[in-house]
């Protein structure tokens, strides 16, 4: 009784938080509940029935296995439960989404009792989450002459699991709710500080709108006022879902505004409707598709034009916007899914065809994209087994092919990795494509959700198609608190068992590696033609093409080795001129964004597209600074075009890093890491022999736009400013305000500096060490007038710095150094004016553990400047996170303010900053 009593105790504790009982995923607890159900006089029998029927997680959880087995006993008459008839038992099995439930249904369908077999077949015809073992059983039974197996295969070949679903309703009545003005980051919907609770969906739902109870109450009241309508959450004058690719954000929106997926599965809602004046962030829109939701580009604010058709600008040169139509909270609108239009009454507001493509409508009909992906696979298997041609049921993949037009780099990669397309047909941007995925990454604050998704889709092992997959520990590296201790070991064991290389060894035989996931993925990507999927928006490798994704898309890639998406348009970025000696490559990255916006009149041509950057001469470590930042440019992805020798150098570096992982004991029984080294050697041989040079686009490729960055124009360090006091709220926290150092006049107070995150590499740590030595040489000592937090991205970098003497320099000036044998058990809340050497990992950039003090002005090398991410507001002052290069951060903390240009130039004199020289070669085929 201990397990059940513990559960009752937990229920009472959750009641105090306004929460319902936590869904059951463990076999031990559910087994005890079943025994109580069997005892008709048991005190807890009524509650036990409710828990069994309505509160048990489906899929491959151990509880699901116990539940499926008991339902099988009821159907066979081996157990009798008055409240659960055999018919009801079949219904419950139909909601369990694969795994043990499919095994039980196949047992029954292929069994000797004809009437039970017929009922089991009815349920099986509605199921899509079948795997190879299930396919093998069906095929063997069919070949053995089993009539039910033949009936099932015929149904699957016709895709009746899809065709017999209700059609999408023609009109969807909605009521608007403005969640904020300007870009809305996923931090608003699922704050980083609440990452620990993401797998507990009801608890996590309490954090939406960053725990703003007033907004939550307003949303609940709006739903009460409009019980017959769906709520559409809106980013007014901005883009919805920028920043991290959080399934938890969509889950929260769905929990508050969506539809319950199953009456027998708690807190899993689907079909949210979201919108933004400037649309939806690409990675967030993918996540919406996972849940069968709708994302709309409202375009309800447009650039004002004068009588001659010219765009009107304000005093700052910014385009003036005027409202095309209002979507203020409480506005009642209609989505017409047949006409693909948005209406207000009888007034047509906008065409929303892009939101209701045939493929997206299928996702809506099926309740999410997973069901469509698995359904297509099941239909193909059934047709092949029967030896028939599968009828065209699903919307055919859109294939765009333009005669005489060359291919961009991303078009080449997609054509190489595409599956199921017309043989011999060359595809261009706009085509809808299924592609094989080479590398997959799961990070630790979304990993528990990914494991839940894998359980829900009944997956038990990684697809053999995937070359390598990695589970990180970087987002929870800063503080080894009770939350991390409860969640992370469980996650690592699940992923290790599933077939991933894991940062922590469940057996404890190798040292825990909290390296930043993007750095690891950048190392284990050993093919410039690869496709990478990772559970973070900064999955943007400098080899291959990488897409940040939600936890569900990561799970799908792990389980199937595939992903589905349109081939994106590309924007070509090239460079001219010469970097000034005192500039750092980080300044080039920021200037690229600034010059692009200037060249295109404020239009962000990068948004939703692939940035094809002709970087040529920078190795993958250094080039990653550019590709990483493309998330802040709102690009869908990025691709580095490298010279042959540069790519070879990058691959040699990657081989060395992978070998270190092998030497630590991180490889698995399948020798995945050794396989990656072998593939890297093969790729190097291909490049050196001329058999297959480094990836380049065709000279006749077509781009949405081309941007040429003039290095001569970059005269001083460039800083991305959140512009927290801009009168136009929509212009705050956008990453688009890029300012020169001189803007601050050497007088802006800096309260804390941060060097770390995925934006820095080994060179940045060496710059820091050299600057400290220079300052001591010039001043006799180093004194910090603001705290400086330093978090190297990887342990490899720490080891290399130790070998080269730079770590000793950092130790000399530090007042705190991480200790892996005694990691911090609580987040730091106060800082002294010293140098903190923190554990490798995300640290302040993630914002889920460590933060700056409220109201601080932070100068950081990181990626995020969203409100509340790195620093919260205080009652007296808005917190602000300014993003800049390593030397600017160092000098700002030594001075306690922004430096002027003369101070900066003097401080970096003689230091080997990260330099970049445009390639002198023609990087096209």
SVG drawing of the C-alpha trace seen along z (x, -y; Angstrom):
<svg xmlns="http://www.w3.org/2000/svg" viewBox="-22 -63 75 83">
<polyline fill="none" stroke="black" stroke-width="0.4" points="0.0,0.0 3.0,-2.3 2.9,-3.4 -0.8,-4.3 -0.5,-6.1 2.4,-8.1 0.2,-9.0 -2.7,-10.1 -0.2,-12.2 1.1,-13.8 -2.5,-14.5 -3.2,-16.4 0.0,-18.4 -1.1,-19.3 -4.5,-20.3 -2.9,-23.1 -1.4,-24.3 -4.8,-24.2 -3.7,-21.1 -5.4,-17.8 -3.7,-14.4 -0.6,-13.9 -1.1,-11.5 0.2,-8.0 3.1,-6.6 4.5,-3.9 3.7,-0.2 4.0,0.3 1.3,-2.3 -1.1,-1.2 -0.7,2.5 -1.7,1.5 -4.7,-0.4 -5.8,2.6 -5.7,4.8 -7.9,2.3 -10.3,2.3 -10.6,6.1 -11.5,5.9 -15.1,4.8 -15.2,3.8 -12.0,1.8 -12.2,-1.7 -10.4,-3.3 -12.0,-1.3 -14.0,-4.2 -11.0,-6.5 -8.9,-3.7 -11.3,-3.2 -11.1,-6.9 -7.4,-6.8 -7.2,-3.8 -9.7,-5.1 -8.9,-8.8 -5.5,-9.4 -3.1,-6.9 -0.6,-8.0 -0.7,-6.1 2.0,-4.9 5.0,-2.9 5.0,-4.0 5.3,-1.1 1.8,-2.1 0.4,-1.7 1.8,1.8 0.0,2.7 -3.2,1.0 -3.2,2.8 -2.7,6.2 -5.6,5.7 -7.9,4.5 -7.0,7.7 -8.0,9.8 -11.3,8.0 -12.0,8.6 -11.1,12.2 -13.3,12.6 -10.3,13.5 -11.2,10.5 -14.6,9.0 -15.1,5.3 -18.7,4.2 -17.8,0.6 -15.5,1.7 -17.3,3.8 -15.4,5.5 -16.7,2.9 -15.5,0.1 -12.1,1.9 -11.8,1.8 -12.6,-1.9 -9.9,-2.6 -7.4,-0.6 -8.2,-2.8 -7.0,-5.9 -3.7,-4.4 -1.7,-5.3 0.5,-2.3 3.0,-0.2 1.5,2.2 -2.0,1.4 -1.2,2.4 0.5,5.6 -2.7,6.5 -5.0,5.6 -2.9,7.7 -3.0,10.6 -6.8,10.3 -7.2,9.7 -5.0,12.6 -6.5,14.9 -8.9,17.7 -12.1,16.0 -13.7,14.7 -16.0,12.2 -13.2,10.7 -10.9,10.7 -13.5,8.7 -13.9,6.1 -10.1,5.8 -9.8,5.3 -12.3,2.5 -10.1,0.7 -6.9,1.5 -8.2,-0.1 -8.3,-3.4 -4.7,-3.1 -1.5,-4.5 1.3,-4.2 2.6,-0.8 6.3,0.1 8.4,2.7 7.6,5.4 3.9,4.8 4.4,4.8 6.2,8.1 3.4,9.7 0.8,8.5 2.8,9.6 3.5,13.0 -0.2,13.5 -1.2,12.4 1.2,14.7 0.0,17.5 -3.6,16.9 -5.1,15.0 -8.3,13.3 -8.2,10.6 -4.7,9.7 -5.7,9.3 -8.7,7.2 -6.5,4.9 -3.9,4.5 -6.6,3.7 -8.0,1.0 -4.5,-0.4 -3.8,-0.5 -6.9,-2.6 -5.8,-4.8 -9.2,-4.4 -7.7,-5.5 -7.6,-8.9 -10.4,-9.0 -13.0,-8.0 -12.1,-10.9 -14.5,-13.8 -13.7,-16.6 -12.4,-19.9 -15.3,-22.2 -15.9,-24.8 -16.2,-27.7 -14.3,-28.1 -15.6,-30.9 -12.8,-32.6 -12.4,-35.4 -9.1,-37.3 -6.8,-37.7 -3.8,-40.0 -1.0,-38.4 1.4,-41.3 2.5,-44.0 5.6,-43.5 7.5,-40.2 6.3,-37.6 9.0,-35.1 8.3,-31.6 9.6,-32.8 6.2,-34.5 4.4,-31.3 6.8,-28.9 9.4,-30.8 12.9,-29.3 12.8,-29.5 10.0,-26.9 11.8,-24.5 11.9,-21.9 8.0,-21.5 7.5,-21.1 6.8,-17.4 4.1,-18.1 1.7,-19.8 -0.9,-21.0 1.7,-22.5 3.6,-24.1 0.4,-25.6 0.4,-27.9 3.4,-29.7 1.9,-31.0 2.3,-34.8 5.2,-34.5 2.8,-33.8 0.7,-36.9 -2.4,-35.9 -4.4,-38.9 -3.8,-37.9 -4.7,-34.3 -7.9,-35.4 -8.7,-37.7 -8.2,-34.8 -10.4,-32.5 -13.1,-35.1 -13.0,-35.6 -13.5,-31.8 -16.5,-31.9 -18.0,-34.8 -17.6,-33.0 -18.1,-29.3 -19.0,-28.6 -15.7,-30.0 -12.0,-29.2 -9.6,-31.8 -6.9,-33.1 -3.7,-34.2 -2.1,-37.2 1.2,-39.0 0.1,-42.5 2.6,-44.5 5.0,-41.6 5.9,-37.9 4.5,-35.2 6.9,-32.6 10.3,-34.0 13.2,-32.6 13.3,-29.0 11.5,-26.3 9.3,-25.3 6.7,-22.6 5.9,-23.5 4.9,-27.0 2.4,-25.4 1.3,-22.9 0.5,-25.8 -1.4,-27.7 -3.3,-24.5 -4.0,-23.8 -5.6,-27.2 -7.3,-27.6 -7.3,-24.2 -9.3,-21.0 -8.8,-17.9 -7.1,-15.2 -8.8,-12.3 -11.3,-12.2 -9.1,-9.4 -5.8,-11.3 -5.5,-14.4 -3.9,-17.8 -3.0,-16.9 -4.8,-19.4 -4.4,-20.1 -5.5,-22.5 -4.5,-26.0 -5.0,-29.0 -2.2,-31.6 -1.4,-34.6 0.9,-37.6 0.9,-40.8 4.2,-39.6 3.2,-35.9 4.7,-33.1 8.3,-32.2 9.1,-29.3 10.2,-26.8 7.2,-27.7 4.9,-27.3 6.2,-23.7 5.3,-23.1 1.8,-24.3 1.5,-21.8 2.5,-19.0 -0.7,-19.7 -3.0,-20.2 -3.2,-23.9 -3.5,-26.9 -1.0,-29.8 -2.0,-32.9 0.0,-35.8 -2.4,-38.7 -0.7,-41.6 -3.1,-43.8 -0.5,-46.6 1.0,-47.8 3.5,-50.4 1.9,-53.8 2.4,-55.1 2.1,-58.7 0.1,-59.7 3.0,-58.6 3.2,-55.2 6.4,-55.8 6.7,-54.5 6.3,-57.2 9.1,-57.2 9.4,-58.8 12.2,-60.9 14.3,-57.8 13.9,-56.7 11.6,-53.9 8.5,-53.1 5.2,-54.4 2.6,-51.7 -1.1,-52.1 -3.8,-49.6 -5.4,-47.7 -8.0,-46.2 -8.4,-45.7 -7.9,-42.5 -8.2,-44.0 -9.1,-41.5 -12.6,-40.3 -13.0,-40.8 -15.1,-38.0 -13.8,-36.6 -14.4,-33.6 -11.9,-31.3 -13.3,-29.9 -11.3,-26.7 -12.9,-26.1 -12.4,-29.6 -9.2,-30.0 -10.1,-33.5 -10.4,-35.3 -13.7,-37.2 -15.2,-39.7 -18.9,-39.2 -19.3,-39.4 -16.2,-41.4 -13.2,-39.6 -10.1,-40.6 -7.3,-38.6 -6.4,-35.5 -5.0,-32.8 -4.2,-30.2 -0.6,-29.8 -2.1,-28.8 -4.4,-26.2 -2.3,-24.4 -3.6,-20.9 -0.8,-19.4 -1.7,-21.7 -5.4,-20.9 -4.5,-17.2 -2.7,-17.9 -5.8,-19.6 -8.0,-16.7 -5.7,-14.1 -5.2,-15.9 -1.5,-16.6 1.3,-16.0 2.5,-12.7 -0.6,-10.8 -0.1,-11.9 3.5,-10.9 2.9,-7.5 -0.2,-7.0 1.6,-7.5 4.2,-5.0 1.6,-2.5 -0.3,-2.9 2.9,-2.4 3.7,0.8 0.2,2.2 0.1,1.6 3.6,3.1 2.6,6.2 -0.6,6.7 1.2,6.0 -1.1,3.2 -0.7,-0.5 -1.7,-2.7 -4.6,-5.0 -3.9,-8.8 -5.5,-9.7 -3.2,-12.3 -2.4,-15.6 0.4,-14.9 3.7,-16.5 4.2,-19.8 7.0,-19.4 8.3,-22.7 10.8,-22.2 12.0,-25.0 13.8,-24.2 17.2,-25.8 17.3,-27.2 20.3,-26.1 20.1,-25.0 20.9,-26.9 22.8,-25.1 19.7,-24.1 18.0,-23.0 20.9,-20.7 20.9,-19.2 17.1,-18.6 17.3,-16.9 20.1,-14.6 18.1,-13.6 14.6,-13.6 12.4,-10.4 9.2,-9.7 9.6,-12.3 9.3,-11.7 12.4,-9.9 14.8,-12.1 12.9,-15.3 15.0,-18.2 13.1,-20.2 13.3,-23.9 12.2,-26.1 8.5,-25.7 8.4,-21.9 7.1,-19.9 9.6,-17.2 10.1,-14.3 13.9,-14.1 16.1,-11.7 17.8,-13.2 21.5,-12.6 22.0,-14.1 19.5,-14.7 20.0,-16.6 17.9,-16.6 18.5,-19.2 17.8,-18.7 15.0,-21.1 12.9,-19.8 14.3,-16.2 11.8,-15.0 9.0,-16.1 10.8,-14.4 10.9,-11.2 7.2,-11.6 6.5,-12.1 8.5,-9.0 6.5,-7.0 3.3,-8.5 4.1,-7.4 5.2,-4.0 8.8,-4.3 11.4,-2.1 14.6,-2.6 16.4,-5.1 15.9,-4.8 18.8,-3.2 18.7,-6.0 20.1,-8.5 23.9,-8.7 24.2,-10.0 22.1,-11.6 23.0,-13.3 21.3,-14.2 22.8,-17.2 23.0,-18.3 23.9,-22.0 20.7,-23.8 20.8,-22.4 24.5,-22.6 24.7,-25.7 22.9,-24.4 22.6,-20.7 19.5,-21.3 16.8,-18.9 14.8,-19.5 17.8,-18.7 18.7,-15.7 15.1,-14.3 14.8,-14.9 18.2,-14.6 19.3,-11.1 15.9,-9.7 16.2,-11.5 19.7,-10.3 18.8,-6.7 15.8,-6.9 17.8,-8.4 20.8,-6.1 18.5,-3.1 16.9,-4.6 20.2,-4.7 21.5,-8.3 24.9,-9.4 24.3,-11.0 26.1,-13.8 25.7,-11.9 26.3,-8.2 23.4,-6.4 26.0,-4.0 28.3,-6.8 31.3,-5.4 32.3,-8.6 32.6,-12.2 29.4,-14.2 29.7,-16.5 27.6,-19.6 28.8,-21.0 26.5,-23.3 24.5,-21.1 25.0,-23.2 28.7,-22.9 28.5,-19.2 26.2,-18.9 28.5,-21.1 31.3,-18.7 29.4,-15.5 28.1,-16.9 30.7,-15.5 29.0,-16.1 28.3,-19.4 25.4,-17.7 23.8,-16.7 20.4,-17.6 20.3,-18.2 17.3,-18.4 17.7,-19.7 15.5,-20.6 16.6,-24.2 16.3,-27.2 20.1,-27.6 20.5,-24.3 22.3,-26.0 25.4,-24.2 28.2,-25.6 28.3,-22.3 25.1,-21.0 21.8,-22.6 20.2,-22.5 16.7,-23.2 15.7,-24.0 12.6,-22.1 10.2,-21.4 10.5,-18.3 7.9,-16.5 9.6,-17.0 12.9,-15.8 11.0,-12.7 9.7,-12.1 13.2,-12.4 14.6,-10.0 11.9,-7.5 11.6,-7.6 14.8,-9.2 12.7,-11.6 11.3,-15.1 8.8,-16.8 8.9,-20.4 8.9,-22.7 12.2,-23.5 12.8,-27.1 13.8,-30.1 17.3,-31.3 19.0,-34.7 22.6,-34.9 25.1,-36.8 28.5,-37.7 31.2,-40.1 33.5,-42.7 36.1,-45.0 38.4,-44.4 37.9,-44.1 39.7,-46.7 42.4,-45.3 40.5,-46.2 37.2,-44.6 36.0,-41.1 34.0,-38.8 31.0,-39.2 30.8,-42.8 30.6,-41.5 27.7,-39.3 25.7,-42.2 26.6,-44.5 25.2,-41.9 21.8,-42.3 22.1,-46.1 23.2,-46.4 20.5,-44.0 17.7,-46.0 19.1,-49.2 19.5,-47.7 15.9,-46.6 14.1,-49.5 13.5,-47.9 12.2,-44.6 13.8,-41.6 14.4,-39.5 16.0,-36.8 12.8,-36.0 11.6,-32.4 14.3,-31.8 17.7,-30.1 20.7,-32.4 23.3,-31.0 26.5,-32.7 29.5,-32.6 31.9,-32.6 34.7,-30.7 37.7,-31.0 36.4,-30.6 36.5,-27.1 33.4,-25.6 34.1,-26.8 34.4,-30.4 31.8,-30.4 29.3,-29.1 29.2,-32.6 27.4,-33.6 25.1,-30.7 24.1,-30.7 23.0,-34.3 20.8,-33.6 18.1,-32.5 18.1,-36.1 17.8,-37.2 14.6,-35.1 15.9,-32.9 14.7,-29.4 18.2,-28.0 21.6,-28.9 24.3,-27.2 28.0,-28.1 29.7,-27.9 33.3,-27.0 36.5,-26.6 37.6,-23.0 40.7,-23.3 38.6,-25.2 36.1,-22.4 38.8,-19.8 40.3,-21.7 36.8,-21.9 36.3,-18.1 39.7,-17.4 38.8,-19.5 35.5,-17.6 37.3,-14.2 39.5,-15.2 36.5,-16.3 34.6,-13.1 37.7,-11.0 37.8,-12.8 34.2,-11.7 35.2,-8.1 38.2,-8.3 35.9,-9.4 33.9,-6.2 30.8,-7.9 30.4,-5.6 27.7,-3.0 27.4,0.7 26.6,-0.4 29.9,-2.4 28.0,-5.5 30.9,-7.9 33.5,-5.8 31.1,-5.6 31.1,-9.4 34.9,-9.5 34.8,-7.0 32.3,-9.1 34.4,-12.2 37.5,-10.4 35.5,-9.4 34.3,-12.9 37.8,-14.3 39.0,-11.8 36.2,-12.9 37.2,-16.5 40.9,-16.0 40.4,-13.7 38.1,-16.1 35.4,-13.4 33.0,-15.6 34.2,-19.1 32.7,-21.2 29.1,-22.1 28.5,-25.1 25.4,-26.5 25.0,-26.7 25.9,-29.9 22.4,-30.0 20.6,-29.5 17.8,-31.9 17.6,-33.7 14.8,-35.7 17.4,-38.4 21.1,-38.9 22.9,-40.9 26.4,-42.2 28.1,-43.1 30.6,-45.9 33.3,-45.3 34.8,-48.7 31.6,-50.3 32.2,-48.5 34.2,-51.1 33.5,-50.3 32.1,-47.4 28.4,-46.8 25.9,-46.1 22.4,-44.5 20.3,-46.6 16.8,-45.6 15.9,-49.3 13.8,-48.8 12.5,-52.3 11.4,-52.8 8.1,-54.6 6.9,-52.1 6.5,-49.0 6.6,-46.8 10.2,-47.9 11.5,-46.6 13.4,-43.3 13.5,-42.6 17.3,-42.0 16.9,-44.4 18.3,-47.5 22.0,-47.3 24.0,-50.3 27.7,-51.3 29.7,-51.5 29.9,-55.3 26.2,-55.6 26.6,-55.0 29.2,-57.8 31.4,-55.7 28.9,-56.5 26.3,-53.8 26.5,-51.9 27.1,-48.1 26.1,-46.1 27.2,-42.6 29.1,-41.0 28.6,-37.5 31.0,-35.6 29.5,-32.3 26.8,-30.6 26.9,-29.0 28.1,-32.3 31.6,-32.0 34.4,-29.6 37.9,-28.8 39.3,-32.0 37.0,-34.1 38.4,-32.5 41.9,-33.3 40.9,-36.9 39.6,-37.2 42.9,-35.8 45.0,-38.1 43.0,-41.2 43.4,-40.4 47.1,-40.1 47.2,-43.4 45.2,-45.2 47.4,-44.0 50.5,-45.1 49.0,-48.5 47.5,-49.1 49.6,-46.9 46.5,-44.9 43.0,-43.9 40.0,-45.3 36.4,-44.6 33.9,-47.4 31.1,-44.9 30.9,-41.1 32.1,-39.1 30.5,-35.6 32.4,-33.3 31.0,-29.9 33.1,-28.1 30.9,-26.3 32.6,-22.9 35.0,-20.9 37.2,-20.4 37.8,-24.1 38.7,-24.1 41.1,-21.2 42.7,-23.0 43.1,-26.2 44.7,-24.3 47.2,-22.7 48.0,-26.1 48.3,-28.0 45.3,-30.3 43.1,-28.6 45.8,-29.4 45.4,-33.1 41.7,-32.9 42.1,-31.2 44.5,-33.9 41.8,-36.6 38.8,-34.6 37.0,-34.7 35.0,-31.6 35.8,-28.5 33.3,-25.6 33.9,-22.3 32.4,-19.3 32.8,-17.3 30.6,-19.8 28.4,-21.5 26.2,-24.4 22.9,-23.3 21.2,-26.7 21.1,-29.5 23.2,-32.6 21.1,-35.6 23.8,-38.2 27.1,-38.9 30.3,-40.5 32.7,-42.5 34.8,-39.4 35.4,-37.0 33.2,-33.8 34.5,-30.8 31.3,-28.8 30.8,-25.2 30.6,-24.7 27.0,-25.1 24.4,-27.7 24.4,-29.5 22.8,-33.0 21.8,-32.7 19.2,-30.1 17.7,-32.0 16.2,-28.8 18.7,-28.6 21.1,-31.6 20.0,-35.1 21.4,-38.6 20.0,-40.7 16.6,-42.3 17.0,-45.6 20.6,-45.1 22.1,-46.3 24.0,-43.2 26.6,-43.2 26.8,-39.7 28.1,-37.6 25.0,-35.5 22.0,-35.3 18.9,-36.4 17.8,-39.9 14.1,-39.1 12.5,-40.6 13.1,-38.6 15.3,-36.0 18.8,-36.9 17.5,-39.6 14.1,-40.5 12.8,-44.1 13.0,-45.6 10.5,-48.0 12.9,-50.8 14.4,-49.9 13.9,-47.7 16.5,-44.9 18.3,-45.0 20.7,-42.6 22.9,-44.2 24.7,-41.7 28.3,-42.3 31.7,-40.8 34.0,-39.4 36.4,-42.3 33.5,-44.8 32.1,-42.6 35.5,-42.3 36.2,-46.0 32.7,-47.0 33.1,-44.9 36.5,-46.3 35.2,-49.9 31.7,-49.3 30.4,-51.1 30.6,-51.0 34.0,-51.9 34.6,-54.7 36.2,-53.8 39.7,-55.0 39.6,-52.9 38.4,-49.9 41.2,-50.2 43.9,-50.5 42.6,-47.5 42.6,-45.2 45.9,-46.3 48.0,-43.3 45.3,-40.8 44.4,-38.1 40.7,-38.9 38.6,-36.6 39.4,-37.8 37.6,-37.2 38.7,-37.7 36.3,-37.3 37.1,-34.4 39.0,-35.2 37.5,-32.2 34.2,-31.9 32.2,-29.7 29.7,-28.5 29.6,-25.6"/>
</svg>
